[in-house]
Amino acid sequence: MTANPTSPTVVRNPDAGSWVGVYTEIGTVLAPYSGESTKDRTNLVDFTIAQAGGRHPILLGNLAQTAQAATGGRFQLGIALGARDLMRQVIGVAPDQQVAHLREFLTALRPLLDTGDVDFAGDLVTARTPVPSAVPGARPAPPILVAAMGPKALRVAGELADGTLPYLAGPKTLADFLVPTLIEAADAVGRPRPRVVALVPGVVTDNVSETRARAYREMEFYESVPSYRAVLAREGVERAGDLAVIGSAEQLTEQIHRYFEAGATEVVVCQTEFAGTDDQLRTRQLLGELSRESGVPAP
């Protein structure tokens, strides 16, 4: 993950339950509805994605705890490795050992979120809290989701994080590569099955050609990143913009189901602004309609 797609709309896998819609400042959330999970799951709506490179786990952990307290326990922390060339342009440096750095970063971050304290010294990351740094109200600890695409990063995510946030990983990539790799890594260390939160650019619009052209322009950057080029090859497409779901409400709904069938536990429909504000609203209304059809009122 190298950029933070805007205007997300989150859809959670509706297996064994109905869909519930919740609108917040960052989008509309659809979550599974079942008796014991309704209260806990319908408000999982506030999240951010931060690059590990150029940040320290203590500082990021303190920010995440503050966000968790401020949102009443609804915050989710996304961690991205970042594209090396972009990081060099933006902050002047990029870790040479990105996966090793990610492993140590998460190893230091987890106890900080769980307890407010950390005492860790690795080869690339050192993190020691001089005084207790737990933030009141920041419980439970926010989940950590890693925007991993390559096999090594996915294994780290499966071992140390709560799931992954793949961007542009299509259904074939999820089913044939990403989900099996992630689950195998989690199983090897006895962790629960990780979440797979697929970030999918999409919008309901009648203006398909112009919107697709914009997607090609704005997503072209990813075609220069090796991990994303591998995804494009697996999906059998030439352009990153080909993975954006642009078209009718039926097409978007069908694609969401395809991602679930491929192993996604949630789908984040992002970059809904590609066709303008009117169609962005249409996209959000689609998810609202799914919610109403479920017969479950939004909180």
Buried (B, 14 or more C-beta within 10 A) or exposed (E): BBBBBEBBBBBBBBEEBBBBBBBBEBBBBBBBBEEEEBEEBBBBBBBBBBBBBBBBBBEBBBBBBBBBBBBEBBBBBBBBBBBBEBBEEBEEEBBEEBBBBBBBBBBBBBBBBBEBBBEBEBEBBBBEBEEEBBBEEBBEBBBBBBBBBBBBBBBBBBBBBBBBBBBBBBBBBBBEBBBEBBBEBBEEEEBEBBBBBBBBBBBBBEBBEEBBEBBBEBBEBBBEBEBBEBBBEBBEBEBBBBBBBBBBBEBBBEBBBBBBEBBBBBBBBBBBBBBBEEBBEBBBBBBBBBBEEBEBEBE
